[in-house]
Amino acid sequence: MAGRLLLLRGAGRALGPGWALPAAPGPGACRSCGELAALRTMGFSQEQAQRLLALQPRLGPEHREAAAAQLLLLGLSAEAALALLERSPALLRLPTERLRERAEELRRLGLDGGRLQRAVSRCPQLFHVPRRRLEAAVRLLRERCLFTSEQLREVLGTCPTVLLEEPRTLHHQFQYAYFRMGVRQKEMVKARLFQMPFAELRNRHIFLERRGLYETPHKGQTQISNPKLKDILQLPEKEFLASMAYSTPEEFEVFKKLLAREEEEKEEEEDVDALYTEDDDDLDSDESKPARE
């Protein structure tokens, strides 16, 4: 061994002053090799493991491995778990127990099996939102919107972002579809009502209505045949305008601006009415009435 070192040093002198023996691997490199091996054992490929190691590089290996393990236990594939962590690397810093408890909470709310896997893949914020918000959204959908248990599971599975919404916002969108458009729960679920922002739903519906192509049912009856909610929501805008509204993008843009202006004027009128109502209440109060002589 000593002979080999002498030979190497002699060769180094021959190569010049800039030559040096290669440095021995440091402890950081050894640790990375250990993490890489552990991730490979969990089912990640070499390339996937390296991508995972690049996330939150200062994080301890136990956090990274524990978070990845919890996602794999949900039934996600290695690639799906990695994609989720790349979109939301903050998950790596959540306590393992928090990830496990949230998964159990989501199962109790009706998300299980493939529904749970799809929900967390589409909406990693579900691991961060407060539990009360989740429960409030589910309670509203069940008790005030009157979705059945199966319908509720379908809503949560196809549109998990409802669990992030304020209950008031959800209820407003439901009431609009139910009372203003005359759509019942079964059709809402089939059409995936909550996937479209309320403003866009309203724009499309009122545009059809003012063109004589949609009518609010009266006692379940209409004079025309209304288009299905699913088609209103799921058609791309260009196709919606061409095949359903029989209009152009330019006309639709002008309509949306006019509708927004109408809403602003309506809100201003309501503010004025509210102000006069407050004044009337003040005049009617005991303190404002003239004293009886």
SULCOR-V349424 format. One record per residue. N is the residue number from 1. RES is the residue in one letter. SS is DSSP state (H for helix, E for strand, - for the rest). OMEGA is omega in radians with two decimals (none if undefined). Layout:
n=[N;N]
res=[RES;RES]
ss=[SS;SS]
omega=[OMEGA;OMEGA]
//
This chain:
n=[1;2;3;4;5;6;7;8;9;10;11;12;13;14;15;16;17;18;19;20;21;22;23;24;25;26;27;28;29;30;31;32;33;34;35;36;37;38;39;40;41;42;43;44;45;46;47;48;49;50;51;52;53;54;55;56;57;58;59;60;61;62;63;64;65;66;67;68;69;70;71;72;73;74;75;76;77;78;79;80;81;82;83;84;85;86;87;88;89;90;91;92;93;94;95;96;97;98;99;100;101;102;103;104;105;106;107;108;109;110;111;112;113;114;115;116;117;118;119;120;121;122;123;124;125;126;127;128;129;130;131;132;133;134;135;136;137;138;139;140;141;142;143;144;145;146;147;148;149;150;151;152;153;154;155;156;157;158;159;160;161;162;163;164;165;166;167;168;169;170;171;172;173;174;175;176;177;178;179;180;181;182;183;184;185;186;187;188;189;190;191;192;193;194;195;196;197;198;199;200;201;202;203;204;205;206;207;208;209;210;211;212;213;214;215;216;217;218;219;220;221;222;223;224;225;226;227;228;229;230;231;232;233;234;235;236;237;238;239;240;241;242;243;244;245;246;247;248;249;250;251;252;253;254;255;256;257;258;259;260;261;262;263;264;265;266;267;268;269;270;271;272;273;274;275;276;277;278;279;280;281;282;283;284;285;286;287;288;289;290;291;292;293]
res=[M;A;G;R;L;L;L;L;R;G;A;G;R;A;L;G;P;G;W;A;L;P;A;A;P;G;P;G;A;C;R;S;C;G;E;L;A;A;L;R;T;M;G;F;S;Q;E;Q;A;Q;R;L;L;A;L;Q;P;R;L;G;P;E;H;R;E;A;A;A;A;Q;L;L;L;L;G;L;S;A;E;A;A;L;A;L;L;E;R;S;P;A;L;L;R;L;P;T;E;R;L;R;E;R;A;E;E;L;R;R;L;G;L;D;G;G;R;L;Q;R;A;V;S;R;C;P;Q;L;F;H;V;P;R;R;R;L;E;A;A;V;R;L;L;R;E;R;C;L;F;T;S;E;Q;L;R;E;V;L;G;T;C;P;T;V;L;L;E;E;P;R;T;L;H;H;Q;F;Q;Y;A;Y;F;R;M;G;V;R;Q;K;E;M;V;K;A;R;L;F;Q;M;P;F;A;E;L;R;N;R;H;I;F;L;E;R;R;G;L;Y;E;T;P;H;K;G;Q;T;Q;I;S;N;P;K;L;K;D;I;L;Q;L;P;E;K;E;F;L;A;S;M;A;Y;S;T;P;E;E;F;E;V;F;K;K;L;L;A;R;E;E;E;E;K;E;E;E;E;D;V;D;A;L;Y;T;E;D;D;D;D;L;D;S;D;E;S;K;P;A;R;E]
ss=[-;H;H;H;H;H;H;H;H;H;H;H;H;H;H;-;-;-;-;-;-;-;-;-;-;-;H;H;H;H;H;H;H;H;H;H;H;H;H;H;H;-;-;-;-;H;H;H;H;H;H;H;H;-;-;-;-;-;-;-;H;H;H;H;H;H;H;H;H;H;H;H;H;-;-;-;-;H;H;H;H;H;H;H;H;H;H;-;H;H;H;H;H;-;-;H;H;H;H;H;H;H;H;H;H;H;H;H;-;-;-;-;-;H;H;H;H;H;H;H;H;H;-;H;H;H;H;-;-;-;H;H;H;H;H;H;H;H;H;H;H;H;H;H;-;-;-;-;H;H;H;H;H;H;H;H;H;H;-;H;H;H;H;H;-;-;H;H;H;H;H;H;H;H;H;H;H;H;H;H;-;-;-;-;H;H;H;H;H;H;H;-;H;H;H;-;-;H;H;H;H;H;H;H;H;H;H;H;H;H;-;-;-;-;-;-;-;E;-;-;E;-;-;-;-;-;-;-;H;H;H;H;H;H;-;-;H;H;H;H;H;H;H;H;H;-;-;-;H;H;H;H;H;H;H;H;H;H;H;H;H;H;H;H;H;H;H;H;H;H;H;H;H;H;H;H;H;H;H;H;H;H;H;H;-;-;-;-;-;-;-;-;-]
omega=[3.12;3.13;-3.14;3.12;3.12;3.11;-3.14;3.13;3.10;3.11;3.13;3.13;3.13;-3.12;3.09;-3.04;-3.08;-3.07;3.08;3.07;3.10;-3.12;3.09;3.13;3.14;-3.13;3.13;3.13;3.12;3.14;3.12;3.10;3.12;3.10;-3.13;3.14;3.14;3.13;3.08;3.12;-3.14;3.09;3.10;3.06;3.13;-3.10;3.12;3.14;3.12;3.08;3.14;3.11;-3.12;3.12;3.13;-3.01;-3.12;-3.11;3.11;-3.08;-3.10;3.12;-3.10;-3.11;-3.13;3.13;3.12;-3.13;3.14;3.12;3.09;3.11;3.07;-3.12;3.11;3.02;3.13;-3.13;3.13;3.11;3.13;3.14;3.12;-3.14;3.09;3.10;-3.10;-3.09;3.12;3.10;-3.12;-3.10;3.10;3.07;-3.13;-3.13;3.11;3.12;-3.12;-3.12;-3.13;3.08;3.12;3.10;3.14;3.08;3.14;3.14;3.08;3.11;3.13;3.10;-3.12;3.12;-3.14;3.14;-3.14;-3.09;-3.09;3.09;-3.13;-2.97;-3.13;3.11;3.13;3.12;-3.05;-3.02;3.14;-3.10;-3.13;3.13;3.11;-3.08;-3.14;3.13;-3.13;3.12;3.13;-3.11;-3.11;-2.96;-3.09;3.08;3.03;2.98;3.07;-3.13;-3.13;3.10;3.13;3.11;-3.14;3.10;-3.11;-3.12;-3.09;-3.13;-3.09;-3.13;3.09;-3.13;3.12;-3.04;2.99;3.14;-3.14;3.13;3.11;-3.09;3.14;-3.14;3.10;-3.11;3.12;-3.13;-3.06;-3.04;-3.05;-3.10;3.12;-3.11;3.14;-2.99;-3.09;3.14;3.10;-3.12;-3.13;-3.11;-3.10;-3.05;-2.96;3.09;3.14;3.06;-3.07;-3.10;-3.13;3.06;-3.10;3.12;-3.10;-3.10;-3.10;3.08;3.10;-3.10;-3.09;3.04;3.11;-3.05;3.08;-3.10;3.09;-3.11;3.04;-3.04;3.08;-3.08;3.05;3.10;3.13;3.11;-3.13;3.01;-3.14;3.13;-3.12;-3.13;3.12;-3.04;-2.91;3.10;3.00;-3.03;-3.11;3.14;3.08;-3.11;-3.05;-2.99;-3.10;-3.10;-3.14;-3.09;-3.10;3.08;-3.13;3.12;-3.13;3.12;3.10;3.13;-3.11;3.11;3.12;3.13;3.11;3.11;3.09;-3.13;3.12;3.14;3.13;3.13;3.11;3.11;3.12;3.10;3.12;3.11;3.14;3.13;3.12;3.11;3.11;3.11;3.12;3.13;3.12;-3.12;-3.12;-3.11;-3.10;-3.08;-3.08;-3.12;3.09;-3.14;3.11;-3.13;none]
//
